[in-house]
Amino acid sequence: MKLSDKTRTILKNFTEINQSLSFKEGKKLRTISPMQNVLAEAEIEEEIPSNFAIYDLPQFLNAIDLYTDPDLDVSSEQYASIKEGTHYRSKYFFSDPDVIIAPPDKQMKLPSEEVNFSIEHNQLKNLLKSADILGLPDLSVVGENGVVKLIVSDRRNETSNDFCVIVGATDHIFSFNFKVENIKLIKGSYDVAISKSNLGRFHNKFYNLTYFIALEPDSTYE
């Protein structure tokens, strides 16, 4: 099995959510953060032939990156065989799946969709860059005065700096609040839906990748 560049990019992104991963037979990759407030799932090009678990996913990916054109064999119940041609080969041993925090088997869905909008790559990039430069921990999706805007700020500080992007129109008043540290999105544009049940869904069409991210409990919707 050879992993495409897309799949390897997804896996590297997953390491930011959880350093371990349970691979399941089929074409889906799913992970969840240790705090269980971020879940991600992707449809990949490859067919994973069997179930196996990796405890240290960054290390596993670095082992694969040692090869120019690696071929991955996971037919053993104990380890993955990484090889290239007839000269290079290595073993990487699997983990006990019971020690890994994995998503529930049940498919994740939003209970409702109160707000929908799209955000382009550059808008998201500028928001997160501003949060980093200005040291802003909060990302809020706010509906007021007829528009939907995304604001990074420090909501505990009344004199906080902020940065804002307008992404749509609305007839409602709301403030859906996320922690910037939970926005572990791969670069790209997203279709976003938010439920008043304090859950947001971010879908990246290029990677066929979806994140479900919990909102802060003080979020409001009128």
C-alpha positions as CSV (number, residue, x, y, z in Angstrom):
1,M,0.0,0.0,0.0
2,K,1.4,3.4,-1.0
3,L,0.0,6.5,0.8
4,S,-0.8,9.5,-1.4
5,D,0.5,13.0,-0.6
6,K,-3.1,13.9,0.3
7,T,-3.4,11.1,2.8
8,R,0.0,11.9,4.3
9,T,-1.0,15.5,4.7
10,I,-4.2,14.5,6.4
11,L,-2.3,12.2,8.8
12,K,0.1,14.9,9.7
13,N,-2.8,17.2,10.5
14,F,-4.3,14.5,12.6
15,T,-1.2,14.5,14.8
16,E,-2.2,18.0,15.9
17,I,-5.5,16.5,17.3
18,N,-4.3,13.2,18.7
19,Q,-0.8,11.8,18.7
20,S,-2.2,8.2,18.4
21,L,-4.5,6.7,15.7
22,S,-6.5,3.6,15.2
23,F,-6.6,2.7,11.5
24,K,-9.8,0.8,10.5
25,E,-10.3,-1.4,7.4
26,G,-11.7,0.7,4.5
27,K,-11.3,4.2,3.2
28,K,-12.0,6.3,6.3
29,L,-9.6,7.9,8.8
30,R,-11.1,9.2,12.0
31,T,-9.5,10.7,15.1
32,I,-10.6,12.5,18.3
33,S,-8.7,14.8,20.7
34,P,-7.9,13.5,24.2
35,M,-10.3,16.1,25.6
36,Q,-12.9,14.7,23.1
37,N,-13.8,18.3,21.9
38,V,-12.4,17.9,18.4
39,L,-13.3,15.0,16.0
40,A,-12.0,14.7,12.5
41,E,-12.9,12.2,9.7
42,A,-11.6,11.9,6.2
43,E,-12.4,9.8,3.1
44,I,-9.1,8.8,1.6
45,E,-8.0,7.3,-1.8
46,E,-6.4,4.2,-0.4
47,E,-8.1,1.1,0.9
48,I,-6.8,0.2,4.3
49,P,-6.7,-3.6,4.3
50,S,-6.9,-4.3,8.0
51,N,-7.3,-2.8,11.5
52,F,-4.2,-1.6,13.3
53,A,-3.2,1.0,15.9
54,I,-0.3,3.4,16.0
55,Y,0.6,4.9,19.4
56,D,3.1,7.6,18.2
57,L,1.7,8.8,14.9
58,P,4.3,11.6,14.3
59,Q,7.1,9.0,14.8
60,F,5.4,6.6,12.4
61,L,5.1,9.2,9.7
62,N,8.7,10.3,10.2
63,A,9.7,6.6,9.7
64,I,7.8,6.6,6.4
65,D,9.4,9.8,5.4
66,L,12.8,8.1,5.5
67,Y,11.9,6.6,2.2
68,T,11.5,8.3,-1.2
69,D,8.8,6.0,-2.5
70,P,7.7,3.8,0.5
71,D,5.5,0.7,0.2
72,L,3.6,-0.1,3.4
73,D,2.6,-3.6,4.3
74,V,0.2,-4.0,7.3
75,S,-0.7,-7.7,6.7
76,S,1.2,-8.7,9.9
77,E,-0.8,-8.6,13.1
78,Q,2.2,-7.2,15.0
79,Y,3.9,-4.6,12.8
80,A,3.9,-2.6,9.6
81,S,6.6,-3.4,7.1
82,I,8.0,-0.3,5.3
83,K,10.1,-1.0,2.3
84,E,11.4,0.5,-0.9
85,G,12.8,-1.7,-3.7
86,T,14.9,-4.6,-2.6
87,H,17.5,-2.7,-0.5
88,Y,15.6,-0.9,2.3
89,R,13.1,-2.3,4.8
90,S,12.0,-1.5,8.3
91,K,9.5,-2.7,10.9
92,Y,7.2,-0.5,12.9
93,F,5.3,-2.3,15.7
94,F,1.6,-1.7,16.3
95,S,0.1,-0.6,19.6
96,D,-2.6,-2.2,21.7
97,P,-5.7,-0.4,20.4
98,D,-7.2,-0.4,23.9
99,V,-4.6,2.3,25.0
100,I,-5.6,4.7,22.3
101,I,-8.4,7.3,22.6
102,A,-10.4,6.7,19.5
103,P,-13.7,8.2,18.2
104,P,-17.0,6.3,18.8
105,D,-18.1,4.1,15.9
106,K,-21.3,6.0,15.6
107,Q,-21.3,8.5,12.8
108,M,-21.1,12.1,14.0
109,K,-23.9,14.5,12.9
110,L,-25.1,18.0,13.9
111,P,-28.3,17.9,15.8
112,S,-29.4,21.1,14.0
113,E,-28.0,23.7,11.7
114,E,-28.7,27.3,12.8
115,V,-25.9,29.0,10.9
116,N,-24.3,28.2,7.6
117,F,-21.5,30.0,5.8
118,S,-18.3,29.5,3.7
119,I,-14.9,30.8,4.6
120,E,-12.1,31.0,2.0
121,H,-8.5,29.9,2.6
122,N,-7.1,33.4,2.9
123,Q,-9.8,34.6,5.3
124,L,-9.1,31.6,7.6
125,K,-5.4,32.0,7.3
126,N,-5.5,35.7,8.2
127,L,-7.8,35.0,11.2
128,L,-5.5,32.4,12.7
129,K,-2.4,34.5,11.9
130,S,-3.9,37.5,13.6
131,A,-4.8,35.3,16.7
132,D,-1.2,34.1,16.8
133,I,0.4,37.6,16.4
134,L,-1.9,39.3,18.8
135,G,-2.1,36.5,21.3
136,L,-5.9,36.1,21.0
137,P,-7.3,32.9,22.4
138,D,-11.0,33.1,21.2
139,L,-12.7,32.7,17.9
140,S,-16.3,33.8,17.8
141,V,-18.9,33.5,15.0
142,V,-21.2,36.5,15.6
143,G,-24.5,37.4,14.1
144,E,-25.5,41.1,14.5
145,N,-26.6,44.0,12.4
146,G,-27.6,41.6,9.6
147,V,-24.1,40.1,9.0
148,V,-22.2,37.0,10.1
149,K,-18.7,37.8,11.1
150,L,-15.7,35.8,12.5
151,I,-13.8,37.6,15.3
152,V,-10.6,36.6,17.0
153,S,-10.2,38.3,20.4
154,D,-9.7,37.8,24.1
155,R,-13.3,37.7,25.4
156,R,-12.1,38.0,29.0
157,N,-10.5,41.4,28.3
158,E,-12.9,44.4,27.5
159,T,-10.0,46.3,25.9
160,S,-8.8,43.3,23.8
161,N,-7.4,43.8,20.3
162,D,-9.3,41.9,17.7
163,F,-9.5,41.0,14.0
164,C,-12.7,40.5,12.1
165,V,-13.9,38.9,8.8
166,I,-17.4,39.2,7.4
167,V,-18.6,35.9,5.8
168,G,-22.4,36.2,5.3
169,A,-25.8,37.6,6.2
170,T,-28.3,36.7,8.9
171,D,-31.5,37.8,10.5
172,H,-30.5,36.3,13.9
173,I,-28.4,37.4,16.8
174,F,-25.9,34.9,18.1
175,S,-22.4,34.4,19.4
176,F,-20.9,31.0,18.9
177,N,-17.6,30.8,20.7
178,F,-14.6,28.5,20.0
179,K,-11.1,28.3,21.5
180,V,-8.5,29.1,18.9
181,E,-6.4,26.2,20.2
182,N,-9.2,23.8,19.0
183,I,-9.2,25.1,15.4
184,K,-6.8,22.4,14.1
185,L,-7.9,22.8,10.5
186,I,-5.8,21.8,7.5
187,K,-5.2,24.7,5.2
188,G,-8.0,25.4,2.7
189,S,-11.5,26.7,2.3
190,Y,-14.4,25.4,4.3
191,D,-18.2,25.1,4.4
192,V,-19.2,25.6,8.0
193,A,-22.4,24.7,9.8
194,I,-23.1,25.5,13.5
195,S,-25.7,24.1,15.8
196,K,-27.1,25.8,18.8
197,S,-26.4,22.6,20.6
198,N,-22.8,24.0,20.8
199,L,-21.2,22.0,18.0
200,G,-19.7,23.2,14.8
201,R,-18.9,21.3,11.5
202,F,-16.1,22.4,9.2
203,H,-15.9,20.6,5.8
204,N,-12.9,20.9,3.5
205,K,-14.0,19.7,0.0
206,F,-10.5,19.4,-1.4
207,Y,-9.5,16.8,1.1
208,N,-13.0,15.4,1.7
209,L,-12.3,16.1,5.4
210,T,-14.7,17.1,8.1
211,Y,-14.0,18.4,11.6
212,F,-16.6,18.6,14.4
213,I,-15.5,21.1,17.1
214,A,-17.2,21.8,20.4
215,L,-18.2,25.4,21.2
216,E,-17.7,27.1,24.5
217,P,-20.7,26.7,26.9
218,D,-21.4,30.4,27.0
219,S,-22.3,30.5,23.3
220,T,-25.8,32.1,22.7
221,Y,-28.4,32.1,19.9
222,E,-31.6,34.2,19.7
